[in-house]
Amino acid sequence: MGWGSAYSLFNTVADALIEANATDEIKEKTLTTVIARLQAEDWDTELDSLQSYLDDPTIVRAFAANDITWPEG
């Protein structure tokens, strides 16, 4: 069974970086690492978080760096 509540943790970190006006470089590097760690703990709601940030190319890249992309179509 996966870790479904991790989306709340991820979204909290992502929102904090956005609110702090973190640079794209810091945001991408930080969130790429966070995503990898959450996946290692069997995160199974990645797409829920990704969907919340589809309008942020930096966050989308962080997901893509961990082989998570929004399904087309």
N, CA, C, O and CB atoms as a CASP TS submission, in Angstrom:
PFRMAT TS
TARGET T0000
AUTHOR 0000-0000-0000
METHOD Language model
MODEL 1
PARENT N/A
ATOM      1  N   MET     1       0.844  -1.176   0.000  1.00  0.00           N
ATOM      2  CA  MET     1       0.000   0.000   0.000  1.00  0.00           C
ATOM      3  C   MET     1       0.886   1.235   0.000  1.00  0.00           C
ATOM      4  O   MET     1       1.877   1.301   0.728  1.00  0.00           O
ATOM      5  CB  MET     1      -0.959   0.000   1.215  1.00  0.00           C
ATOM      6  N   GLY     2       0.526   2.206  -0.816  1.00  0.00           N
ATOM      7  CA  GLY     2       1.332   3.404  -0.959  1.00  0.00           C
ATOM      8  C   GLY     2       1.034   4.459   0.095  1.00  0.00           C
ATOM      9  O   GLY     2       0.138   4.319   0.927  1.00  0.00           O
ATOM     10  N   TRP     3       1.820   5.509   0.021  1.00  0.00           N
ATOM     11  CA  TRP     3       1.717   6.613   0.968  1.00  0.00           C
ATOM     12  C   TRP     3       0.937   7.737   0.306  1.00  0.00           C
ATOM     13  O   TRP     3       1.517   8.594  -0.359  1.00  0.00           O
ATOM     14  CB  TRP     3       3.127   7.104   1.429  1.00  0.00           C
ATOM     15  N   GLY     4      -0.372   7.733   0.488  1.00  0.00           N
ATOM     16  CA  GLY     4      -1.243   8.679  -0.186  1.00  0.00           C
ATOM     17  C   GLY     4      -1.195  10.081   0.380  1.00  0.00           C
ATOM     18  O   GLY     4      -1.419  11.043  -0.354  1.00  0.00           O
ATOM     19  N   SER     5      -0.909  10.227   1.669  1.00  0.00           N
ATOM     20  CA  SER     5      -0.931  11.556   2.288  1.00  0.00           C
ATOM     21  C   SER     5       0.321  12.370   1.993  1.00  0.00           C
ATOM     22  O   SER     5       0.417  13.519   2.426  1.00  0.00           O
ATOM     23  CB  SER     5      -1.098  11.422   3.779  1.00  0.00           C
ATOM     24  N   ALA     6       1.257  11.820   1.286  1.00  0.00           N
ATOM     25  CA  ALA     6       2.493  12.551   0.980  1.00  0.00           C
ATOM     26  C   ALA     6       2.236  13.762   0.092  1.00  0.00           C
ATOM     27  O   ALA     6       3.048  14.687   0.054  1.00  0.00           O
ATOM     28  CB  ALA     6       3.496  11.625   0.303  1.00  0.00           C
ATOM     29  N   TYR     7       1.104  13.764  -0.627  1.00  0.00           N
ATOM     30  CA  TYR     7       0.812  14.925  -1.456  1.00  0.00           C
ATOM     31  C   TYR     7       0.723  16.183  -0.597  1.00  0.00           C
ATOM     32  O   TYR     7       1.138  17.257  -1.031  1.00  0.00           O
ATOM     33  CB  TYR     7      -0.495  14.714  -2.237  1.00  0.00           C
ATOM     34  N   SER     8       0.187  16.063   0.616  1.00  0.00           N
ATOM     35  CA  SER     8       0.075  17.209   1.517  1.00  0.00           C
ATOM     36  C   SER     8       1.459  17.735   1.900  1.00  0.00           C
ATOM     37  O   SER     8       1.680  18.945   1.945  1.00  0.00           O
ATOM     38  CB  SER     8      -0.717  16.825   2.781  1.00  0.00           C
ATOM     39  N   LEU     9       2.373  16.829   2.171  1.00  0.00           N
ATOM     40  CA  LEU     9       3.741  17.222   2.498  1.00  0.00           C
ATOM     41  C   LEU     9       4.401  17.902   1.304  1.00  0.00           C
ATOM     42  O   LEU     9       4.997  18.971   1.440  1.00  0.00           O
ATOM     43  CB  LEU     9       4.565  16.001   2.938  1.00  0.00           C
ATOM     44  N   PHE    10       4.290  17.279   0.139  1.00  0.00           N
ATOM     45  CA  PHE    10       4.893  17.873  -1.054  1.00  0.00           C
ATOM     46  C   PHE    10       4.307  19.254  -1.329  1.00  0.00           C
ATOM     47  O   PHE    10       5.050  20.212  -1.544  1.00  0.00           O
ATOM     48  CB  PHE    10       4.689  16.959  -2.270  1.00  0.00           C
ATOM     49  N   ASN    11       2.982  19.362  -1.325  1.00  0.00           N
ATOM     50  CA  ASN    11       2.335  20.634  -1.634  1.00  0.00           C
ATOM     51  C   ASN    11       2.724  21.718  -0.639  1.00  0.00           C
ATOM     52  O   ASN    11       2.859  22.880  -1.020  1.00  0.00           O
ATOM     53  CB  ASN    11       0.825  20.464  -1.650  1.00  0.00           C
ATOM     54  N   THR    12       2.905  21.359   0.629  1.00  0.00           N
ATOM     55  CA  THR    12       3.325  22.331   1.634  1.00  0.00           C
ATOM     56  C   THR    12       4.707  22.877   1.314  1.00  0.00           C
ATOM     57  O   THR    12       4.937  24.083   1.404  1.00  0.00           O
ATOM     58  CB  THR    12       3.317  21.701   3.026  1.00  0.00           C
ATOM     59  N   VAL    13       5.625  21.996   0.941  1.00  0.00           N
ATOM     60  CA  VAL    13       6.978  22.430   0.587  1.00  0.00           C
ATOM     61  C   VAL    13       6.956  23.273  -0.688  1.00  0.00           C
ATOM     62  O   VAL    13       7.576  24.335  -0.744  1.00  0.00           O
ATOM     63  CB  VAL    13       7.906  21.212   0.405  1.00  0.00           C
ATOM     64  N   ALA    14       6.249  22.804  -1.698  1.00  0.00           N
ATOM     65  CA  ALA    14       6.169  23.544  -2.962  1.00  0.00           C
ATOM     66  C   ALA    14       5.560  24.929  -2.744  1.00  0.00           C
ATOM     67  O   ALA    14       6.075  25.922  -3.258  1.00  0.00           O
ATOM     68  CB  ALA    14       5.337  22.756  -3.996  1.00  0.00           C
ATOM     69  N   ASP    15       4.478  24.996  -1.990  1.00  0.00           N
ATOM     70  CA  ASP    15       3.835  26.278  -1.724  1.00  0.00           C
ATOM     71  C   ASP    15       4.758  27.222  -0.954  1.00  0.00           C
ATOM     72  O   ASP    15       4.777  28.425  -1.216  1.00  0.00           O
ATOM     73  CB  ASP    15       2.542  26.065  -0.947  1.00  0.00           C
ATOM     74  N   ALA    16       5.515  26.683  -0.014  1.00  0.00           N
ATOM     75  CA  ALA    16       6.450  27.511   0.760  1.00  0.00           C
ATOM     76  C   ALA    16       7.539  28.084  -0.142  1.00  0.00           C
ATOM     77  O   ALA    16       7.914  29.247   0.001  1.00  0.00           O
ATOM     78  CB  ALA    16       7.086  26.689   1.900  1.00  0.00           C
ATOM     79  N   LEU    17       8.044  27.280  -1.062  1.00  0.00           N
ATOM     80  CA  LEU    17       9.065  27.769  -1.993  1.00  0.00           C
ATOM     81  C   LEU    17       8.493  28.858  -2.899  1.00  0.00           C
ATOM     82  O   LEU    17       9.159  29.854  -3.180  1.00  0.00           O
ATOM     83  CB  LEU    17       9.623  26.609  -2.843  1.00  0.00           C
ATOM     84  N   ILE    18       7.275  28.665  -3.347  1.00  0.00           N
ATOM     85  CA  ILE    18       6.624  29.663  -4.194  1.00  0.00           C
ATOM     86  C   ILE    18       6.417  30.954  -3.405  1.00  0.00           C
ATOM     87  O   ILE    18       6.726  32.042  -3.891  1.00  0.00           O
ATOM     88  CB  ILE    18       5.269  29.131  -4.732  1.00  0.00           C
ATOM     89  N   GLU    19       5.901  30.829  -2.200  1.00  0.00           N
ATOM     90  CA  GLU    19       5.641  32.003  -1.366  1.00  0.00           C
ATOM     91  C   GLU    19       6.920  32.766  -1.026  1.00  0.00           C
ATOM     92  O   GLU    19       6.905  33.991  -0.903  1.00  0.00           O
ATOM     93  CB  GLU    19       4.939  31.585  -0.086  1.00  0.00           C
ATOM     94  N   ALA    20       8.023  32.036  -0.874  1.00  0.00           N
ATOM     95  CA  ALA    20       9.306  32.659  -0.549  1.00  0.00           C
ATOM     96  C   ALA    20       9.995  33.237  -1.780  1.00  0.00           C
ATOM     97  O   ALA    20      11.085  33.800  -1.680  1.00  0.00           O
ATOM     98  CB  ALA    20      10.220  31.650   0.119  1.00  0.00           C
ATOM     99  N   ASN    21       9.360  33.098  -2.936  1.00  0.00           N
ATOM    100  CA  ASN    21       9.950  33.562  -4.200  1.00  0.00           C
ATOM    101  C   ASN    21      11.318  32.933  -4.457  1.00  0.00           C
ATOM    102  O   ASN    21      12.255  33.596  -4.901  1.00  0.00           O
ATOM    103  CB  ASN    21      10.078  35.084  -4.194  1.00  0.00           C
ATOM    104  N   ALA    22      11.404  31.626  -4.163  1.00  0.00           N
ATOM    105  CA  ALA    22      12.644  30.903  -4.432  1.00  0.00           C
ATOM    106  C   ALA    22      12.932  30.948  -5.933  1.00  0.00           C
ATOM    107  O   ALA    22      12.014  30.956  -6.753  1.00  0.00           O
ATOM    108  CB  ALA    22      12.555  29.428  -3.926  1.00  0.00           C
ATOM    109  N   THR    23      14.204  30.978  -6.275  1.00  0.00           N
ATOM    110  CA  THR    23      14.573  30.953  -7.685  1.00  0.00           C
ATOM    111  C   THR    23      14.135  29.631  -8.297  1.00  0.00           C
ATOM    112  O   THR    23      13.935  28.642  -7.591  1.00  0.00           O
ATOM    113  CB  THR    23      16.096  31.162  -7.863  1.00  0.00           C
ATOM    114  N   ASP    24      13.991  29.625  -9.608  1.00  0.00           N
ATOM    115  CA  ASP    24      13.636  28.380 -10.291  1.00  0.00           C
ATOM    116  C   ASP    24      14.661  27.296 -10.015  1.00  0.00           C
ATOM    117  O   ASP    24      14.302  26.131  -9.846  1.00  0.00           O
ATOM    118  CB  ASP    24      13.511  28.611 -11.796  1.00  0.00           C
ATOM    119  N   GLU    25      15.929  27.665  -9.967  1.00  0.00           N
ATOM    120  CA  GLU    25      16.990  26.686  -9.708  1.00  0.00           C
ATOM    121  C   GLU    25      16.822  26.044  -8.336  1.00  0.00           C
ATOM    122  O   GLU    25      16.907  24.822  -8.212  1.00  0.00           O
ATOM    123  CB  GLU    25      18.369  27.350  -9.811  1.00  0.00           C
ATOM    124  N   ILE    26      16.589  26.839  -7.322  1.00  0.00           N
ATOM    125  CA  ILE    26      16.418  26.300  -5.966  1.00  0.00           C
ATOM    126  C   ILE    26      15.141  25.470  -5.882  1.00  0.00           C
ATOM    127  O   ILE    26      15.132  24.386  -5.298  1.00  0.00           O
ATOM    128  CB  ILE    26      16.380  27.444  -4.924  1.00  0.00           C
ATOM    129  N   LYS    27      14.075  25.985  -6.465  1.00  0.00           N
ATOM    130  CA  LYS    27      12.795  25.271  -6.427  1.00  0.00           C
ATOM    131  C   LYS    27      12.915  23.914  -7.119  1.00  0.00           C
ATOM    132  O   LYS    27      12.459  22.902  -6.587  1.00  0.00           O
ATOM    133  CB  LYS    27      11.685  26.113  -7.093  1.00  0.00           C
ATOM    134  N   GLU    28      13.524  23.893  -8.296  1.00  0.00           N
ATOM    135  CA  GLU    28      13.635  22.631  -9.031  1.00  0.00           C
ATOM    136  C   GLU    28      14.543  21.640  -8.312  1.00  0.00           C
ATOM    137  O   GLU    28      14.208  20.462  -8.191  1.00  0.00           O
ATOM    138  CB  GLU    28      14.160  22.886 -10.439  1.00  0.00           C
ATOM    139  N   LYS    29      15.675  22.110  -7.842  1.00  0.00           N
ATOM    140  CA  LYS    29      16.621  21.213  -7.155  1.00  0.00           C
ATOM    141  C   LYS    29      15.993  20.652  -5.877  1.00  0.00           C
ATOM    142  O   LYS    29      16.092  19.456  -5.603  1.00  0.00           O
ATOM    143  CB  LYS    29      17.941  21.962  -6.818  1.00  0.00           C
ATOM    144  N   THR    30      15.357  21.511  -5.110  1.00  0.00           N
ATOM    145  CA  THR    30      14.742  21.072  -3.859  1.00  0.00           C
ATOM    146  C   THR    30      13.612  20.090  -4.106  1.00  0.00           C
ATOM    147  O   THR    30      13.553  19.033  -3.478  1.00  0.00           O
ATOM    148  CB  THR    30      14.225  22.266  -3.077  1.00  0.00           C
ATOM    149  N   LEU    31      12.718  20.434  -5.017  1.00  0.00           N
ATOM    150  CA  LEU    31      11.555  19.584  -5.238  1.00  0.00           C
ATOM    151  C   LEU    31      11.908  18.287  -5.951  1.00  0.00           C
ATOM    152  O   LEU    31      11.247  17.272  -5.735  1.00  0.00           O
ATOM    153  CB  LEU    31      10.516  20.331  -6.032  1.00  0.00           C
ATOM    154  N   THR    32      12.929  18.296  -6.791  1.00  0.00           N
ATOM    155  CA  THR    32      13.384  17.048  -7.405  1.00  0.00           C
ATOM    156  C   THR    32      13.832  16.074  -6.319  1.00  0.00           C
ATOM    157  O   THR    32      13.531  14.882  -6.384  1.00  0.00           O
ATOM    158  CB  THR    32      14.538  17.313  -8.408  1.00  0.00           C
ATOM    159  N   THR    33      14.547  16.583  -5.328  1.00  0.00           N
ATOM    160  CA  THR    33      15.003  15.750  -4.217  1.00  0.00           C
ATOM    161  C   THR    33      13.836  15.288  -3.359  1.00  0.00           C
ATOM    162  O   THR    33      13.775  14.119  -2.978  1.00  0.00           O
ATOM    163  CB  THR    33      16.009  16.511  -3.362  1.00  0.00           C
ATOM    164  N   VAL    34      12.912  16.187  -3.049  1.00  0.00           N
ATOM    165  CA  VAL    34      11.743  15.825  -2.239  1.00  0.00           C
ATOM    166  C   VAL    34      10.925  14.735  -2.940  1.00  0.00           C
ATOM    167  O   VAL    34      10.516  13.759  -2.311  1.00  0.00           O
ATOM    168  CB  VAL    34      10.860  17.071  -1.970  1.00  0.00           C
ATOM    169  N   ILE    35      10.696  14.904  -4.218  1.00  0.00           N
ATOM    170  CA  ILE    35       9.928  13.905  -4.978  1.00  0.00           C
ATOM    171  C   ILE    35      10.624  12.547  -4.923  1.00  0.00           C
ATOM    172  O   ILE    35       9.974  11.527  -4.694  1.00  0.00           O
ATOM    173  CB  ILE    35       9.749  14.356  -6.453  1.00  0.00           C
ATOM    174  N   ALA    36      11.930  12.527  -5.131  1.00  0.00           N
ATOM    175  CA  ALA    36      12.676  11.261  -5.095  1.00  0.00           C
ATOM    176  C   ALA    36      12.545  10.586  -3.735  1.00  0.00           C
ATOM    177  O   ALA    36      12.367   9.370  -3.657  1.00  0.00           O
ATOM    178  CB  ALA    36      14.159  11.499  -5.419  1.00  0.00           C
ATOM    179  N   ARG    37      12.632  11.367  -2.671  1.00  0.00           N
ATOM    180  CA  ARG    37      12.520  10.786  -1.317  1.00  0.00           C
ATOM    181  C   ARG    37      11.116  10.244  -1.068  1.00  0.00           C
ATOM    182  O   ARG    37      10.950   9.158  -0.514  1.00  0.00           O
ATOM    183  CB  ARG    37      12.872  11.842  -0.242  1.00  0.00           C
ATOM    184  N   LEU    38      10.109  11.010  -1.483  1.00  0.00           N
ATOM    185  CA  LEU    38       8.742  10.536  -1.285  1.00  0.00           C
ATOM    186  C   LEU    38       8.477   9.272  -2.100  1.00  0.00           C
ATOM    187  O   LEU    38       7.793   8.365  -1.626  1.00  0.00           O
ATOM    188  CB  LEU    38       7.738  11.631  -1.667  1.00  0.00           C
ATOM    189  N   GLN    39       9.007   9.203  -3.307  1.00  0.00           N
ATOM    190  CA  GLN    39       8.850   7.989  -4.121  1.00  0.00           C
ATOM    191  C   GLN    39       9.520   6.800  -3.443  1.00  0.00           C
ATOM    192  O   GLN    39       9.003   5.684  -3.489  1.00  0.00           O
ATOM    193  CB  GLN    39       9.443   8.199  -5.534  1.00  0.00           C
ATOM    194  N   ALA    40      10.661   7.034  -2.818  1.00  0.00           N
ATOM    195  CA  ALA    40      11.356   5.946  -2.118  1.00  0.00           C
ATOM    196  C   ALA    40      10.509   5.408  -0.960  1.00  0.00           C
ATOM    197  O   ALA    40      10.679   4.265  -0.536  1.00  0.00           O
ATOM    198  CB  ALA    40      12.723   6.433  -1.593  1.00  0.00           C
ATOM    199  N   GLU    41       9.599   6.242  -0.456  1.00  0.00           N
ATOM    200  CA  GLU    41       8.705   5.830   0.627  1.00  0.00           C
ATOM    201  C   GLU    41       7.354   5.352   0.100  1.00  0.00           C
ATOM    202  O   GLU    41       6.394   5.229   0.860  1.00  0.00           O
ATOM    203  CB  GLU    41       8.500   6.981   1.604  1.00  0.00           C
ATOM    204  N   ASP    42       7.284   5.085  -1.202  1.00  0.00           N
ATOM    205  CA  ASP    42       6.094   4.512  -1.848  1.00  0.00           C
ATOM    206  C   ASP    42       4.953   5.521  -1.996  1.00  0.00           C
ATOM    207  O   ASP    42       3.786   5.199  -1.772  1.00  0.00           O
ATOM    208  CB  ASP    42       5.606   3.314  -1.055  1.00  0.00           C
ATOM    209  N   TRP    43       5.319   6.752  -2.379  1.00  0.00           N
ATOM    210  CA  TRP    43       4.319   7.792  -2.641  1.00  0.00           C
ATOM    211  C   TRP    43       3.456   7.341  -3.805  1.00  0.00           C
ATOM    212  O   TRP    43       3.978   6.971  -4.857  1.00  0.00           O
ATOM    213  CB  TRP    43       4.991   9.172  -2.946  1.00  0.00           C
ATOM    214  N   ASP    44       2.154   7.368  -3.630  1.00  0.00           N
ATOM    215  CA  ASP    44       1.295   6.909  -4.718  1.00  0.00           C
ATOM    216  C   ASP    44       0.267   7.949  -5.168  1.00  0.00           C
ATOM    217  O   ASP    44      -0.678   7.619  -5.884  1.00  0.00           O
ATOM    218  CB  ASP    44       0.582   5.659  -4.298  1.00  0.00           C
ATOM    219  N   THR    45       0.450   9.198  -4.750  1.00  0.00           N
ATOM    220  CA  THR    45      -0.465  10.259  -5.189  1.00  0.00           C
ATOM    221  C   THR    45       0.306  11.381  -5.897  1.00  0.00           C
ATOM    222  O   THR    45      -0.056  12.555  -5.814  1.00  0.00           O
ATOM    223  CB  THR    45      -1.251  10.830  -3.979  1.00  0.00           C
ATOM    224  N   GLU    46       1.368  10.991  -6.588  1.00  0.00           N
ATOM    225  CA  GLU    46       2.209  11.983  -7.272  1.00  0.00           C
ATOM    226  C   GLU    46       1.405  12.825  -8.258  1.00  0.00           C
ATOM    227  O   GLU    46       1.588  14.039  -8.353  1.00  0.00           O
ATOM    228  CB  GLU    46       3.356  11.288  -8.004  1.00  0.00           C
ATOM    229  N   LEU    47       0.520  12.166  -8.985  1.00  0.00           N
ATOM    230  CA  LEU    47      -0.241  12.889 -10.003  1.00  0.00           C
ATOM    231  C   LEU    47      -1.198  13.909  -9.394  1.00  0.00           C
ATOM    232  O   LEU    47      -1.512  14.920 -10.022  1.00  0.00           O
ATOM    233  CB  LEU    47      -1.018  11.910 -10.862  1.00  0.00           C
ATOM    234  N   ASP    48      -1.659  13.648  -8.182  1.00  0.00           N
ATOM    235  CA  ASP    48      -2.498  14.633  -7.507  1.00  0.00           C
ATOM    236  C   ASP    48      -1.716  15.919  -7.264  1.00  0.00           C
ATOM    237  O   ASP    48      -2.227  17.018  -7.483  1.00  0.00           O
ATOM    238  CB  ASP    48      -3.031  14.071  -6.177  1.00  0.00           C
ATOM    239  N   SER    49      -0.476  15.775  -6.813  1.00  0.00           N
ATOM    240  CA  SER    49       0.362  16.959  -6.594  1.00  0.00           C
ATOM    241  C   SER    49       0.742  17.600  -7.917  1.00  0.00           C
ATOM    242  O   SER    49       0.653  18.818  -8.065  1.00  0.00           O
ATOM    243  CB  SER    49       1.627  16.591  -5.806  1.00  0.00           C
ATOM    244  N   LEU    50       1.159  16.800  -8.867  1.00  0.00           N
ATOM    245  CA  LEU    50       1.544  17.354 -10.163  1.00  0.00           C
ATOM    246  C   LEU    50       0.404  18.162 -10.758  1.00  0.00           C
ATOM    247  O   LEU    50       0.628  19.248 -11.293  1.00  0.00           O
ATOM    248  CB  LEU    50       1.962  16.237 -11.126  1.00  0.00           C
ATOM    249  N   GLN    51      -0.790  17.656 -10.674  1.00  0.00           N
ATOM    250  CA  GLN    51      -1.938  18.356 -11.237  1.00  0.00           C
ATOM    251  C   GLN    51      -2.098  19.753 -10.626  1.00  0.00           C
ATOM    252  O   GLN    51      -2.527  20.684 -11.307  1.00  0.00           O
ATOM    253  CB  GLN    51      -3.211  17.537 -11.019  1.00  0.00           C
ATOM    254  N   SER    52      -1.761  19.893  -9.367  1.00  0.00           N
ATOM    255  CA  SER    52      -1.880  21.189  -8.691  1.00  0.00           C
ATOM    256  C   SER    52      -0.894  22.219  -9.210  1.00  0.00           C
ATOM    257  O   SER    52      -1.085  23.417  -9.002  1.00  0.00           O
ATOM    258  CB  SER    52      -1.683  21.014  -7.210  1.00  0.00           C
ATOM    259  N   TYR    53       0.159  21.768  -9.883  1.00  0.00           N
ATOM    260  CA  TYR    53       1.239  22.673 -10.296  1.00  0.00           C
ATOM    261  C   TYR    53       1.526  22.621 -11.795  1.00  0.00           C
ATOM    262  O   TYR    53       2.619  22.983 -12.230  1.00  0.00           O
ATOM    263  CB  TYR    53       2.499  22.341  -9.537  1.00  0.00           C
ATOM    264  N   LEU    54       0.566  22.178 -12.576  1.00  0.00           N
ATOM    265  CA  LEU    54       0.790  22.085 -14.023  1.00  0.00           C
ATOM    266  C   LEU    54       1.102  23.439 -14.660  1.00  0.00           C
ATOM    267  O   LEU    54       1.669  23.492 -15.752  1.00  0.00           O
ATOM    268  CB  LEU    54      -0.427  21.480 -14.695  1.00  0.00           C
ATOM    269  N   ASP    55       0.740  24.521 -13.995  1.00  0.00           N
ATOM    270  CA  ASP    55       1.012  25.852 -14.536  1.00  0.00           C
ATOM    271  C   ASP    55       2.381  26.386 -14.123  1.00  0.00           C
ATOM    272  O   ASP    55       2.722  27.529 -14.429  1.00  0.00           O
ATOM    273  CB  ASP    55      -0.064  26.816 -14.088  1.00  0.00           C
ATOM    274  N   ASP    56       3.166  25.562 -13.429  1.00  0.00           N
ATOM    275  CA  ASP    56       4.501  25.957 -12.990  1.00  0.00           C
ATOM    276  C   ASP    56       5.537  25.054 -13.675  1.00  0.00           C
ATOM    277  O   ASP    56       5.770  23.932 -13.228  1.00  0.00           O
ATOM    278  CB  ASP    56       4.626  25.872 -11.429  1.00  0.00           C
ATOM    279  N   PRO    57       6.158  25.540 -14.759  1.00  0.00           N
ATOM    280  CA  PRO    57       7.087  24.698 -15.526  1.00  0.00           C
ATOM    281  C   PRO    57       8.259  24.157 -14.699  1.00  0.00           C
ATOM    282  O   PRO    57       8.765  23.070 -14.976  1.00  0.00           O
ATOM    283  CB  PRO    57       7.629  25.484 -16.693  1.00  0.00           C
ATOM    284  N   THR    58       8.678  24.899 -13.705  1.00  0.00           N
ATOM    285  CA  THR    58       9.792  24.446 -12.875  1.00  0.00           C
ATOM    286  C   THR    58       9.399  23.213 -12.073  1.00  0.00           C
ATOM    287  O   THR    58      10.172  22.260 -11.975  1.00  0.00           O
ATOM    288  CB  THR    58      10.252  25.567 -11.932  1.00  0.00           C
ATOM    289  N   ILE    59       8.221  23.227 -11.511  1.00  0.00           N
ATOM    290  CA  ILE    59       7.753  22.077 -10.728  1.00  0.00           C
ATOM    291  C   ILE    59       7.466  20.903 -11.652  1.00  0.00           C
ATOM    292  O   ILE    59       7.746  19.757 -11.300  1.00  0.00           O
ATOM    293  CB  ILE    59       6.488  22.441  -9.912  1.00  0.00           C
ATOM    294  N   VAL    60       6.921  21.169 -12.810  1.00  0.00           N
ATOM    295  CA  VAL    60       6.693  20.105 -13.791  1.00  0.00           C
ATOM    296  C   VAL    60       8.024  19.442 -14.158  1.00  0.00           C
ATOM    297  O   VAL    60       8.083  18.219 -14.286  1.00  0.00           O
ATOM    298  CB  VAL    60       5.997  20.669 -15.063  1.00  0.00           C
ATOM    299  N   ARG    61       9.081  20.223 -14.327  1.00  0.00           N
ATOM    300  CA  ARG    61      10.417  19.656 -14.621  1.00  0.00           C
ATOM    301  C   ARG    61      10.923  18.797 -13.469  1.00  0.00           C
ATOM    302  O   ARG    61      11.546  17.760 -13.698  1.00  0.00           O
ATOM    303  CB  ARG    61      11.431  20.781 -14.910  1.00  0.00           C
ATOM    304  N   ALA    62      10.664  19.214 -12.241  1.00  0.00           N
ATOM    305  CA  ALA    62      11.100  18.424 -11.077  1.00  0.00           C
ATOM    306  C   ALA    62      10.414  17.061 -11.077  1.00  0.00           C
ATOM    307  O   ALA    62      11.041  16.043 -10.783  1.00  0.00           O
ATOM    308  CB  ALA    62      10.794  19.178  -9.753  1.00  0.00           C
ATOM    309  N   PHE    63       9.138  17.048 -11.406  1.00  0.00           N
ATOM    310  CA  PHE    63       8.443  15.763 -11.519  1.00  0.00           C
ATOM    311  C   PHE    63       9.016  14.935 -12.669  1.00  0.00           C
ATOM    312  O   PHE    63       9.266  13.739 -12.515  1.00  0.00           O
ATOM    313  CB  PHE    63       6.933  15.983 -11.726  1.00  0.00           C
ATOM    314  N   ALA    64       9.221  15.569 -13.810  1.00  0.00           N
ATOM    315  CA  ALA    64       9.739  14.857 -14.979  1.00  0.00           C
ATOM    316  C   ALA    64      11.120  14.261 -14.703  1.00  0.00           C
ATOM    317  O   ALA    64      11.453  13.189 -15.208  1.00  0.00           O
ATOM    318  CB  ALA    64       9.806  15.799 -16.185  1.00  0.00           C
ATOM    319  N   ALA    65      11.911  14.956 -13.907  1.00  0.00           N
ATOM    320  CA  ALA    65      13.238  14.434 -13.548  1.00  0.00           C
ATOM    321  C   ALA    65      13.130  13.137 -12.756  1.00  0.00           C
ATOM    322  O   ALA    65      14.092  12.375 -12.659  1.00  0.00           O
ATOM    323  CB  ALA    65      14.021  15.474 -12.737  1.00  0.00           C
ATOM    324  N   ASN    66      11.959  12.897 -12.195  1.00  0.00           N
ATOM    325  CA  ASN    66      11.693  11.664 -11.453  1.00  0.00           C
ATOM    326  C   ASN    66      10.739  10.741 -12.212  1.00  0.00           C
ATOM    327  O   ASN    66      10.080   9.885 -11.622  1.00  0.00           O
ATOM    328  CB  ASN    66      11.113  11.994 -10.078  1.00  0.00           C
ATOM    329  N   ASP    67      10.679  10.931 -13.540  1.00  0.00           N
ATOM    330  CA  ASP    67       9.870  10.089 -14.419  1.00  0.00           C
ATOM    331  C   ASP    67       8.368  10.143 -14.124  1.00  0.00           C
ATOM    332  O   ASP    67       7.659   9.150 -14.285  1.00  0.00           O
ATOM    333  CB  ASP    67      10.341   8.674 -14.314  1.00  0.00           C
ATOM    334  N   ILE    68       7.894  11.313 -13.691  1.00  0.00           N
ATOM    335  CA  ILE    68       6.477  11.515 -13.456  1.00  0.00           C
ATOM    336  C   ILE    68       6.013  12.613 -14.396  1.00  0.00           C
ATOM    337  O   ILE    68       6.469  13.753 -14.310  1.00  0.00           O
ATOM    338  CB  ILE    68       6.183  11.875 -11.963  1.00  0.00           C
ATOM    339  N   THR    69       5.116  12.265 -15.283  1.00  0.00           N
ATOM    340  CA  THR    69       4.596  13.250 -16.244  1.00  0.00           C
ATOM    341  C   THR    69       3.074  13.162 -16.269  1.00  0.00           C
ATOM    342  O   THR    69       2.484  12.129 -15.953  1.00  0.00           O
ATOM    343  CB  THR    69       5.187  13.013 -17.677  1.00  0.00           C
ATOM    344  N   TRP    70       2.462  14.275 -16.655  1.00  0.00           N
ATOM    345  CA  TRP    70       1.011  14.298 -16.740  1.00  0.00           C
ATOM    346  C   TRP    70       0.574  13.529 -17.986  1.00  0.00           C
ATOM    347  O   TRP    70       1.095  13.764 -19.077  1.00  0.00           O
ATOM    348  CB  TRP    70       0.479  15.758 -16.770  1.00  0.00           C
ATOM    349  N   PRO    71      -0.376  12.617 -17.826  1.00  0.00           N
ATOM    350  CA  PRO    71      -0.847  11.839 -18.978  1.00  0.00           C
ATOM    351  C   PRO    71      -1.492  12.750 -20.029  1.00  0.00           C
ATOM    352  O   PRO    71      -2.318  13.600 -19.698  1.00  0.00           O
ATOM    353  CB  PRO    71      -1.854  10.761 -18.523  1.00  0.00           C
ATOM    354  N   GLU    72      -1.124  12.572 -21.241  1.00  0.00           N
ATOM    355  CA  GLU    72      -1.713  13.341 -22.359  1.00  0.00           C
ATOM    356  C   GLU    72      -3.003  12.691 -22.790  1.00  0.00           C
ATOM    357  O   GLU    72      -3.158  11.472 -22.725  1.00  0.00           O
ATOM    358  CB  GLU    72      -0.733  13.436 -23.563  1.00  0.00           C
ATOM    359  N   GLY    73      -3.929  13.523 -23.230  1.00  0.00           N
ATOM    360  CA  GLY    73      -5.089  13.014 -23.882  1.00  0.00           C
ATOM    361  C   GLY    73      -6.283  12.879 -23.077  1.00  0.00           C
ATOM    362  O   GLY    73      -7.320  12.445 -23.579  1.00  0.00           O
TER
END
